[in-house]
Amino acid sequence: MGSGGSTNLVWQLEGATHLSKAQRLYDVRIHAVAFLSNHWHGLLSPKDAWHLAGLMNHVQGNLAREAGDLHDWKGPFWGDRYHVVLVSEEPEVQYRRLSYCLAQGAKEGLVAPSGALARP
């Protein structure tokens, strides 16, 4: 496992908590998510741009406030705004995006690698 395991676990749990709350407020389906040491990935299907922006604002804002309070940081927390990548309806493209998202925990040493996903 990577360094700072307990800090990473807290970050993951907080991220999942805020994402769960945001999903109840905004019409966004969550297919996969990976909270890492300093960022997160989500494979999401929002109803529209307004719902995606609301969900992201809720999650990013709450995580930033908590991290700032925890470490007594002042000023902006995120180095950049979030980035959206539209995913094609093609099954192969969706498979690659899902595989990428699910592989992030092993890539950072947070979990042991597992076998490859079954192809669609």
C-alpha positions, 0 to 999 in steps of 0.5 A: 500500500502507498504511504499515508494509508490512513490519510488516503482512507479518510480522503476516500471516505470523505469523498464518497460521503460527499459524492453520495450526498451530492447524488441525492441533490443532482440527477447524476448516475455514478458508474465508477469512482476512484478517490486517490491521494490528491484527486479523484476520477468519476465515470458519471452520466449527468442529466445535463451540464447544470446537474454535473456542475452542481454535483462537482461544486458540492463534492469539490467544495466540501472536500476543499473546506474539510482539507483546509480546516484539517491542515489549516490551509488558506486560499484555493485548494484545487490547483485547477478546475475539474476536467470533463471528458465526454465518453462515446456510446461505443462499448469499447470506449466505455470499457476503456474508461471504466477500466481506467477508472477502476485501475487507479487504486492499484496504480497508486498502491492503495489496493492490490491489482486485480485481473482484467475486466471481462470485455463487453 
